[in-house]
Amino acid sequence: MIDVQRLRVLRAVAEHGSFNKAAGALLLTPSAVSQHIAALERALGHPVAVRSTRGVTLTEPGRLLVEAAETITAELDQVRRAIDRLTQVRPRLTVATFTSGGRHLLPAALTRFVEAHPEVELTVLESEPEDAVPMVRGGAADLALAYHFDGPPPVGPGVRRDLDWQPLMEDPLWVVLPRGHRLAGRSSVDLGELSADRWVLGCLKTEAFLRRYAELGRVFWIRAGQAGASGAVHRKAEEGVDVVCRRPTRTPRGAVPGAPAPA
């Protein structure tokens, strides 16, 4: 059996041309180097190095061993690095996000992050703000992509001081009107101007937001129903329902902007 450490010693002897210089590079004594070479020759059954006043010359078996030692050493170093990676704890980043934010805002940012930090294990969780914010505070997520319609961020008492809030953008709310609606050509509308119209709401959260403003603007509700997707709310508008409220990622054709919703 050929000892790997002895191959390293032989490789150092071949590189430096003498036992003394090889010993200095390996932090060994010249006697220890000589003992390693002698043990290697006994295991192999052939001499591997010849010492003379001009230095050390490798024999043909010695040259073959040095060539093999370079390959073996490189492979062993690669295996060692792989084992070290297995035993290391990878840094992790967990992001909680609402659905549309995860679809439209996160991909480009996370792509750049992964390119800059390939060692980080990335996890993305789909969660609405009322759940995502407590996840950050409790340690289940490292950051959350959240939104709120108005007022302070959606956190409970004693929570906000423990978190770092960073505004990213404002996403307008739009009302989708039938083509023949009296306000369809306007660039913006006041909610009070729609107080007599029937509404279809895209989601329950939008309903709660609009109801708060309805109380301020004296909007009276005749509820026609709900629609949970973009295509559904547009169909409702085409069917004659007066006003549909939705929160788009792109401006729909013929839409009229209303109040902004920070994300």
One Martini backbone bead per residue (centre of mass of N, CA, C, O) as a GRO file, in nm:
protein
  263
    1MET     BB    1   0.094   0.038   0.025
    2ILE     BB    2   0.051   0.369  -0.064
    3ASP     BB    3   0.132   0.661   0.080
    4VAL     BB    4   0.021   0.979   0.050
    5GLN     BB    5   0.231   1.138   0.215
    6ARG     BB    6   0.475   1.023   0.057
    7LEU     BB    7   0.393   1.149  -0.210
    8ARG     BB    8   0.422   1.441  -0.115
    9VAL     BB    9   0.722   1.423  -0.054
   10LEU     BB   10   0.817   1.344  -0.338
   11ARG     BB   11   0.705   1.595  -0.477
   12ALA     BB   12   0.884   1.796  -0.318
   13VAL     BB   13   1.154   1.687  -0.410
   14ALA     BB   14   1.106   1.735  -0.715
   15GLU     BB   15   1.057   2.046  -0.690
   16HIS     BB   16   1.338   2.121  -0.511
   17GLY     BB   17   1.594   1.896  -0.540
   18SER     BB   18   1.577   1.835  -0.217
   19PHE     BB   19   1.555   1.745   0.110
   20ASN     BB   20   1.592   2.016   0.256
   21LYS     BB   21   1.380   2.185   0.093
   22ALA     BB   22   1.145   1.996   0.140
   23ALA     BB   23   1.145   2.018   0.448
   24GLY     BB   24   1.086   2.324   0.461
   25ALA     BB   25   0.808   2.314   0.306
   26LEU     BB   26   0.688   2.077   0.518
   27LEU     BB   27   0.794   2.103   0.814
   28LEU     BB   28   1.055   1.921   0.820
   29THR     BB   29   1.296   1.703   0.846
   30PRO     BB   30   1.540   1.553   0.667
   31SER     BB   31   1.503   1.280   0.807
   32ALA     BB   32   1.198   1.248   0.753
   33VAL     BB   33   1.221   1.248   0.447
   34SER     BB   34   1.405   1.002   0.423
   35GLN     BB   35   1.205   0.803   0.558
   36HIS     BB   36   0.974   0.830   0.352
   37ILE     BB   37   1.135   0.736   0.103
   38ALA     BB   38   1.220   0.460   0.214
   39ALA     BB   39   0.928   0.353   0.260
   40LEU     BB   40   0.840   0.378  -0.034
   41GLU     BB   41   1.052   0.181  -0.155
   42ARG     BB   42   0.962  -0.066   0.004
   43ALA     BB   43   0.667  -0.074  -0.102
   44LEU     BB   44   0.757  -0.082  -0.413
   45GLY     BB   45   1.063  -0.215  -0.479
   46HIS     BB   46   1.190   0.075  -0.558
   47PRO     BB   47   1.364   0.327  -0.657
   48VAL     BB   48   1.299   0.703  -0.658
   49ALA     BB   49   1.587   0.819  -0.550
   50VAL     BB   50   1.896   1.009  -0.618
   51ARG     BB   51   2.174   1.100  -0.445
   52SER     BB   52   2.384   1.397  -0.471
   53THR     BB   53   2.585   1.676  -0.500
   54ARG     BB   54   2.351   1.797  -0.711
   55GLY     BB   55   2.126   1.620  -0.575
   56VAL     BB   56   1.809   1.507  -0.693
   57THR     BB   57   1.712   1.204  -0.866
   58LEU     BB   58   1.481   1.056  -1.051
   59THR     BB   59   1.337   0.785  -1.124
   60GLU     BB   60   1.119   0.629  -1.313
   61PRO     BB   61   0.927   0.550  -1.080
   62GLY     BB   62   0.933   0.834  -0.954
   63ARG     BB   63   0.799   0.986  -1.194
   64LEU     BB   64   0.536   0.826  -1.193
   65LEU     BB   65   0.455   0.902  -0.902
   66VAL     BB   66   0.440   1.209  -0.941
   67GLU     BB   67   0.218   1.210  -1.151
   68ALA     BB   68   0.014   1.066  -0.964
   69ALA     BB   69   0.026   1.266  -0.725
   70GLU     BB   70  -0.107   1.509  -0.863
   71THR     BB   71  -0.380   1.373  -0.912
   72ILE     BB   72  -0.443   1.272  -0.626
   73THR     BB   73  -0.422   1.541  -0.475
   74ALA     BB   74  -0.645   1.693  -0.631
   75GLU     BB   75  -0.875   1.494  -0.565
   76LEU     BB   76  -0.853   1.511  -0.255
   77ASP     BB   77  -0.904   1.814  -0.233
   78GLN     BB   78  -1.186   1.806  -0.361
   79VAL     BB   79  -1.313   1.614  -0.154
   80ARG     BB   80  -1.261   1.789   0.094
   81ARG     BB   81  -1.434   2.030   0.003
   82ALA     BB   82  -1.699   1.873  -0.019
   83ILE     BB   83  -1.709   1.785   0.278
   84ASP     BB   84  -1.708   2.069   0.399
   85ARG     BB   85  -1.977   2.156   0.269
   86LEU     BB   86  -2.154   1.938   0.413
   87THR     BB   87  -2.072   2.045   0.716
   88GLN     BB   88  -2.186   2.306   0.646
   89VAL     BB   89  -2.379   2.588   0.720
   90ARG     BB   90  -2.606   2.732   0.535
   91PRO     BB   91  -2.719   3.009   0.440
   92ARG     BB   92  -3.039   3.176   0.494
   93LEU     BB   93  -3.343   3.273   0.301
   94THR     BB   94  -3.666   3.401   0.397
   95VAL     BB   95  -3.958   3.471   0.195
   96ALA     BB   96  -4.247   3.665   0.227
   97THR     BB   97  -4.538   3.665  -0.001
   98PHE     BB   98  -4.748   3.782  -0.207
   99THR     BB   99  -4.856   3.674  -0.501
  100SER     BB  100  -4.804   3.918  -0.700
  101GLY     BB  101  -4.525   3.989  -0.585
  102GLY     BB  102  -4.392   3.710  -0.648
  103ARG     BB  103  -4.444   3.740  -0.963
  104HIS     BB  104  -4.331   4.060  -1.023
  105LEU     BB  105  -4.096   4.152  -0.800
  106LEU     BB  106  -3.891   3.911  -0.719
  107PRO     BB  107  -3.733   3.765  -0.951
  108ALA     BB  108  -3.512   3.977  -1.017
  109ALA     BB  109  -3.398   4.009  -0.730
  110LEU     BB  110  -3.331   3.703  -0.679
  111THR     BB  111  -3.140   3.665  -0.915
  112ARG     BB  112  -2.926   3.866  -0.815
  113PHE     BB  113  -2.879   3.735  -0.540
  114VAL     BB  114  -2.784   3.452  -0.636
  115GLU     BB  115  -2.543   3.554  -0.801
  116ALA     BB  116  -2.404   3.693  -0.541
  117HIS     BB  117  -2.528   3.430  -0.343
  118PRO     BB  118  -2.489   3.097  -0.392
  119GLU     BB  119  -2.471   2.993  -0.079
  120VAL     BB  120  -2.768   3.055  -0.052
  121GLU     BB  121  -3.066   2.943   0.092
  122LEU     BB  122  -3.375   2.966  -0.078
  123THR     BB  123  -3.702   3.087   0.047
  124VAL     BB  124  -4.051   3.088  -0.063
  125LEU     BB  125  -4.346   3.237   0.079
  126GLU     BB  126  -4.690   3.228   0.076
  127SER     BB  127  -4.820   3.545   0.210
  128GLU     BB  128  -4.999   3.746   0.383
  129PRO     BB  129  -4.942   4.022   0.569
  130GLU     BB  130  -5.086   3.921   0.838
  131ASP     BB  131  -4.870   3.671   0.831
  132ALA     BB  132  -4.582   3.775   0.746
  133VAL     BB  133  -4.506   3.968   0.975
  134PRO     BB  134  -4.506   3.760   1.214
  135MET     BB  135  -4.288   3.581   1.082
  136VAL     BB  136  -4.058   3.782   1.116
  137ARG     BB  137  -4.079   3.822   1.423
  138GLY     BB  138  -4.061   3.494   1.480
  139GLY     BB  139  -3.841   3.371   1.243
  140ALA     BB  140  -3.975   3.230   0.980
  141ALA     BB  141  -3.876   3.505   0.852
  142ASP     BB  142  -3.664   3.760   0.716
  143LEU     BB  143  -3.877   3.862   0.498
  144ALA     BB  144  -4.134   4.093   0.367
  145LEU     BB  145  -4.385   4.121   0.121
  146ALA     BB  146  -4.595   4.403   0.146
  147TYR     BB  147  -4.923   4.556   0.204
  148HIS     BB  148  -5.112   4.875   0.202
  149PHE     BB  149  -5.365   5.109   0.170
  150ASP     BB  150  -5.367   5.260   0.460
  151GLY     BB  151  -5.178   5.398   0.670
  152PRO     BB  152  -5.032   5.196   0.857
  153PRO     BB  153  -4.885   4.927   0.894
  154PRO     BB  154  -4.981   4.576   0.934
  155VAL     BB  155  -4.968   4.605   1.274
  156GLY     BB  156  -4.926   4.552   1.593
  157PRO     BB  157  -4.868   4.606   1.900
  158GLY     BB  158  -4.514   4.612   1.933
  159VAL     BB  159  -4.396   4.545   1.633
  160ARG     BB  160  -4.263   4.778   1.465
  161ARG     BB  161  -4.002   4.827   1.645
  162ASP     BB  162  -3.880   4.531   1.537
  163LEU     BB  163  -3.891   4.663   1.250
  164ASP     BB  164  -3.795   4.714   0.903
  165TRP     BB  165  -3.913   4.965   0.696
  166GLN     BB  166  -3.947   4.958   0.319
  167PRO     BB  167  -4.035   5.141   0.074
  168LEU     BB  168  -4.109   5.074  -0.281
  169MET     BB  169  -4.419   5.145  -0.368
  170GLU     BB  170  -4.696   5.255  -0.579
  171ASP     BB  171  -5.024   5.108  -0.627
  172PRO     BB  172  -5.281   5.156  -0.808
  173LEU     BB  173  -5.615   5.202  -0.821
  174TRP     BB  174  -5.890   5.062  -1.013
  175VAL     BB  175  -6.157   5.133  -1.232
  176VAL     BB  176  -6.400   4.939  -1.407
  177LEU     BB  177  -6.579   5.042  -1.694
  178PRO     BB  178  -6.812   5.088  -1.894
  179ARG     BB  179  -6.814   5.238  -2.195
  180GLY     BB  180  -7.097   5.407  -2.120
  181HIS     BB  181  -6.998   5.553  -1.892
  182ARG     BB  182  -6.991   5.873  -1.758
  183LEU     BB  183  -6.661   5.821  -1.651
  184ALA     BB  184  -6.474   5.676  -1.872
  185GLY     BB  185  -6.305   5.951  -1.973
  186ARG     BB  186  -6.158   5.975  -1.716
  187SER     BB  187  -5.855   6.006  -1.528
  188SER     BB  188  -6.033   6.060  -1.263
  189VAL     BB  189  -6.187   5.973  -0.945
  190ASP     BB  190  -6.434   5.996  -0.708
  191LEU     BB  191  -6.600   5.803  -0.494
  192GLY     BB  192  -6.855   5.985  -0.468
  193GLU     BB  193  -6.930   5.952  -0.783
  194LEU     BB  194  -7.005   5.623  -0.711
  195SER     BB  195  -7.249   5.595  -0.501
  196ALA     BB  196  -7.486   5.489  -0.719
  197ASP     BB  197  -7.330   5.239  -0.780
  198ARG     BB  198  -7.251   4.927  -0.876
  199TRP     BB  199  -7.051   4.662  -0.726
  200VAL     BB  200  -6.739   4.488  -0.789
  201LEU     BB  201  -6.521   4.279  -0.607
  202GLY     BB  202  -6.207   4.126  -0.605
  203CYS     BB  203  -6.189   4.145  -0.279
  204LEU     BB  204  -6.216   4.161   0.061
  205LYS     BB  205  -5.997   4.377   0.108
  206THR     BB  206  -6.114   4.586  -0.084
  207GLU     BB  207  -6.379   4.616   0.062
  208ALA     BB  208  -6.270   4.727   0.330
  209PHE     BB  209  -6.139   4.976   0.209
  210LEU     BB  210  -6.394   5.099   0.070
  211ARG     BB  211  -6.573   5.120   0.321
  212ARG     BB  212  -6.409   5.336   0.462
  213TYR     BB  213  -6.445   5.546   0.230
  214ALA     BB  214  -6.750   5.543   0.221
  215GLU     BB  215  -6.792   5.673   0.500
  216LEU     BB  216  -6.651   5.941   0.411
  217GLY     BB  217  -6.814   5.965   0.110
  218ARG     BB  218  -7.112   5.856   0.106
  219VAL     BB  219  -7.125   5.557   0.018
  220PHE     BB  220  -7.362   5.346  -0.136
  221TRP     BB  221  -7.456   4.999  -0.122
  222ILE     BB  222  -7.489   4.777  -0.413
  223ARG     BB  223  -7.449   4.445  -0.423
  224ALA     BB  224  -7.346   4.221  -0.694
  225GLY     BB  225  -7.062   4.097  -0.609
  226GLN     BB  226  -6.790   3.870  -0.685
  227ALA     BB  227  -6.439   3.880  -0.808
  228GLY     BB  228  -6.117   3.700  -0.828
  229ALA     BB  229  -6.050   3.798  -1.129
  230SER     BB  230  -5.970   3.976  -1.398
  231GLY     BB  231  -6.169   3.852  -1.605
  232ALA     BB  232  -6.423   3.871  -1.425
  233VAL     BB  233  -6.440   4.180  -1.389
  234HIS     BB  234  -6.466   4.247  -1.690
  235ARG     BB  235  -6.727   4.089  -1.741
  236LYS     BB  236  -6.899   4.253  -1.546
  237ALA     BB  237  -6.872   4.518  -1.698
  238GLU     BB  238  -6.995   4.410  -1.969
  239GLU     BB  239  -7.276   4.330  -1.821
  240GLY     BB  240  -7.327   4.626  -1.644
  241VAL     BB  241  -7.163   4.672  -1.419
  242ASP     BB  242  -7.049   4.965  -1.311
  243VAL     BB  243  -6.823   4.873  -1.081
  244VAL     BB  244  -6.474   4.780  -1.075
  245CYS     BB  245  -6.236   4.656  -0.843
  246ARG     BB  246  -5.875   4.670  -0.883
  247ARG     BB  247  -5.521   4.529  -0.855
  248PRO     BB  248  -5.291   4.582  -1.074
  249THR     BB  249  -4.987   4.536  -1.272
  250ARG     BB  250  -5.150   4.667  -1.508
  251THR     BB  251  -5.296   4.874  -1.725
  252PRO     BB  252  -5.608   4.881  -1.816
  253ARG     BB  253  -5.822   4.916  -2.056
  254GLY     BB  254  -6.015   5.192  -1.959
  255ALA     BB  255  -5.899   5.280  -1.700
  256VAL     BB  256  -5.939   5.431  -1.370
  257PRO     BB  257  -5.783   5.605  -1.142
  258GLY     BB  258  -5.713   5.609  -0.798
  259ALA     BB  259  -5.602   5.513  -0.519
  260PRO     BB  260  -5.323   5.446  -0.358
  261ALA     BB  261  -5.112   5.138  -0.297
  262PRO     BB  262  -4.887   5.050  -0.095
  263ALA     BB  263  -4.593   4.803  -0.105
   0.00000   0.00000   0.00000
